[in-house]
Amino acid sequence: MQTLNNEWLTDGLVDFEYKKYILLAYFKSVKQSFNKIELYPFMADMVVHYNNLINLKIGKDTLKNQFPQSLTGIDAQKLRLVYKQMVADDEIMKELGEIVEYAIPKFKETLVEGKEIYDFVEKNCEITPVGMIPLYTDEGYFFLGNSGKDITVHRFQVMRFEAPDQNFRGINTTFISSISKGLGESFESLKIGLIRKFKDLPNPATYLIMSKLSFPYEATLIPIAKRLLVKYISTT
């Protein structure tokens, strides 16, 4: 798997053609992964790189606008003073600017492709509560099924993070076991078994997430199931 470290833009030779070669190799690896419906870790990785590039572009423009200007003359027709930027980009900054301008649309295009795959997988997943759901839903269990295969059991805890302008939710999960559900066995009985085994959660929120199609488990289904569960808990 072709990876891209966080310092790829300034690491090594700062040359447009060289960085273009690095990016093309990276996106080739991403597309090979997407063709197999494997979304992660590339999706999360690309979001970080894309945001870094956007912030760098904004920061560079802001920094440039903050440079002092010198008076060069007077435009008599428009009745205004004429200034010029006293500090111009050096060669490295120009090269970095070209690389950033090239990279941003490439990341955006590939992220859109990944989002389409993400939406397709999410639409083919259904989440339903198992048994009675308690008032406290930030901790419990979920069963995950992948197109008729064995069921995996996970424990989850929703984490809340507060920021000045908005709140965030994350999720921590722990794999418990993989089971083969018998014909006469219900998910409610499996939930009761978890309650008996783990005494610290006497009334856990429990959910079933089933995929209609078979998707790569670790690279796609697990991360999407986690996000789907957070969204479901947040809106119910």
C-alpha positions in Angstrom: 0.0 0.0 0.0 1.4 3.4 -1.1 1.2 5.7 1.9 1.7 9.5 2.1 3.3 10.9 5.3 2.1 14.1 6.8 5.3 15.9 5.7 5.1 14.8 2.1 4.8 18.3 0.8 8.1 19.6 2.2 9.9 16.2 2.8 12.8 15.7 0.4 13.0 17.5 -2.9 10.6 20.4 -3.3 10.0 20.0 -7.0 6.6 20.0 -8.8 7.3 17.1 -11.1 8.7 15.0 -8.3 5.8 15.7 -6.0 3.4 15.0 -8.9 5.0 11.6 -9.3 4.6 10.9 -5.5 0.9 11.9 -5.6 0.1 9.9 -8.8 1.6 6.8 -7.1 -0.4 7.5 -4.0 -3.7 8.0 -5.8 -3.1 4.8 -7.9 -2.9 2.9 -4.6 -6.0 4.6 -3.3 -8.0 3.7 -6.4 -6.8 0.1 -6.3 -8.2 0.0 -2.7 -11.4 1.7 -3.7 -11.9 -0.8 -6.6 -12.0 -3.5 -3.9 -14.4 -1.4 -1.8 -11.7 -0.9 0.8 -12.2 2.6 2.2 -10.0 2.8 5.2 -7.4 3.9 6.2 -7.3 5.9 2.9 -10.5 7.9 3.5 -9.4 9.2 6.9 -5.9 9.7 5.6 -7.0 11.8 2.6 -9.3 14.0 4.7 -6.3 15.0 6.9 -4.1 15.7 3.8 -6.9 17.7 2.1 -7.6 19.8 5.1 -3.8 20.5 5.6 -3.6 21.6 2.0 -6.6 23.9 2.3 -5.3 25.4 5.6 -1.8 25.9 4.0 -3.3 27.6 1.0 -5.4 30.0 3.2 -2.5 30.6 5.5 -0.1 31.3 2.6 -2.5 33.8 1.1 -3.1 35.5 4.4 0.6 35.7 5.2 1.2 37.2 1.7 -1.5 39.8 2.3 0.1 40.8 5.6 3.4 41.7 4.0 4.1 45.5 3.9 3.5 47.4 0.7 5.4 50.4 -0.8 4.0 53.4 -2.6 5.0 53.3 -6.3 3.0 56.1 -7.7 -0.4 57.7 -8.2 -3.1 56.7 -10.7 -4.5 60.1 -11.7 -7.4 58.7 -13.7 -8.7 56.6 -10.9 -7.5 59.0 -8.2 -5.9 56.3 -6.1 -2.5 55.4 -4.8 -0.6 52.5 -6.3 1.3 50.0 -4.1 3.4 47.0 -4.8 4.1 44.0 -2.6 7.5 44.4 -1.0 8.1 40.7 -0.4 7.6 38.3 -3.3 7.5 34.5 -3.1 10.9 32.9 -3.5 11.4 29.9 -5.8 10.6 27.4 -3.1 7.3 29.1 -2.2 6.4 29.3 -5.8 7.1 25.6 -6.3 5.1 24.8 -3.2 2.2 26.9 -4.4 2.1 25.0 -7.7 2.1 21.7 -5.9 -0.7 22.8 -3.6 -2.8 24.0 -6.5 -2.3 20.7 -8.3 -2.9 18.5 -5.2 -6.1 20.1 -3.8 -8.4 19.2 -6.8 -6.9 15.7 -6.9 -7.7 15.0 -3.3 -11.1 16.5 -3.6 -11.9 14.4 -6.7 -10.8 11.2 -5.0 -12.6 12.0 -1.7 -15.8 12.5 -3.7 -15.3 9.0 -5.2 -14.7 7.5 -1.8 -17.8 9.3 -0.4 -19.9 7.7 -3.1 -18.6 4.2 -2.1 -19.2 5.1 1.6 -22.8 6.1 0.8 -23.4 2.9 -1.1 -22.1 0.8 1.8 -24.1 2.8 4.3 -27.3 2.4 2.3 -26.9 -1.4 2.4 -26.5 -1.5 6.2 -29.5 -1.5 8.6 -29.4 -0.8 12.3 -32.1 -1.9 14.7 -32.3 -1.9 18.5 -32.2 -5.2 20.3 -34.7 -5.4 23.1 -35.6 -2.4 25.2 -33.3 0.6 24.8 -32.5 2.4 28.1 -32.3 6.1 28.6 -28.5 6.0 28.7 -27.4 5.0 25.2 -23.7 6.1 25.2 -22.5 2.6 26.3 -23.5 -0.9 25.3 -23.0 -3.5 22.6 -23.6 -4.0 19.0 -23.8 -7.1 16.8 -22.4 -6.8 13.3 -23.4 -9.2 10.5 -21.9 -9.2 7.0 -24.2 -10.7 4.4 -25.1 -13.9 6.3 -21.6 -14.6 7.7 -20.7 -15.1 11.3 -21.9 -12.4 13.7 -19.3 -10.3 15.6 -20.0 -8.9 19.0 -18.6 -5.5 20.0 -18.8 -3.3 23.1 -19.0 0.5 22.5 -18.8 3.7 24.3 -19.7 7.1 22.8 -17.3 9.9 23.7 -18.4 13.5 23.7 -16.1 16.4 23.0 -17.0 20.0 23.5 -15.6 22.9 21.5 -16.4 26.6 21.7 -18.5 26.5 18.5 -19.7 22.9 18.3 -19.8 19.5 20.0 -18.3 16.3 18.6 -19.0 12.6 19.2 -16.6 9.8 18.8 -16.8 6.1 19.6 -14.5 3.6 21.2 -15.2 -0.1 20.5 -13.8 -3.3 21.8 -14.2 -6.6 19.9 -15.7 -9.3 22.2 -16.2 -12.4 20.1 -17.3 -13.9 16.8 -20.3 -16.2 17.0 -22.4 -18.4 14.7 -26.0 -17.7 15.5 -28.1 -20.8 15.7 -31.5 -21.1 14.0 -33.4 -21.0 17.3 -31.3 -18.3 18.9 -32.4 -14.7 19.0 -30.4 -11.6 19.4 -32.3 -10.9 22.5 -31.0 -14.1 24.1 -27.5 -13.2 23.0 -28.0 -9.8 24.7 -29.0 -11.6 27.9 -25.9 -13.7 27.7 -23.8 -10.5 27.5 -25.5 -9.1 30.6 -24.8 -12.3 32.5 -21.2 -12.3 31.5 -20.4 -8.6 32.0 -22.0 -7.5 35.2 -20.9 -3.9 35.0 -23.6 -3.2 32.3 -26.8 -4.5 33.7 -29.1 -2.7 31.2 -27.0 -2.0 28.1 -28.1 -0.3 24.9 -27.7 -3.0 22.3 -28.0 -2.8 18.5 -27.9 -5.0 15.5 -26.1 -3.7 12.4 -26.6 -6.0 9.3 -25.1 -5.6 5.9 -27.2 -6.7 2.9 -24.0 -7.3 0.8 -20.6 -8.6 1.6 -18.0 -5.9 2.2 -14.4 -5.9 3.4 -14.7 -6.2 7.1 -11.8 -4.3 8.7 -11.3 -1.8 5.8 -14.9 -0.9 5.3 -17.7 -2.5 7.3 -16.3 -1.9 10.8 -15.5 1.8 10.4 -18.8 2.5 8.6 -20.8 0.6 11.3 -19.2 2.7 14.0 -20.2 5.9 12.3 -23.6 4.6 11.6 -24.1 3.8 15.2 -23.0 7.2 16.4 -25.4 8.8 13.9 -28.2 6.6 15.0 -27.7 7.2 18.7 -27.4 11.0 18.1 -30.8 11.1 16.3 -32.9 8.8 18.3 
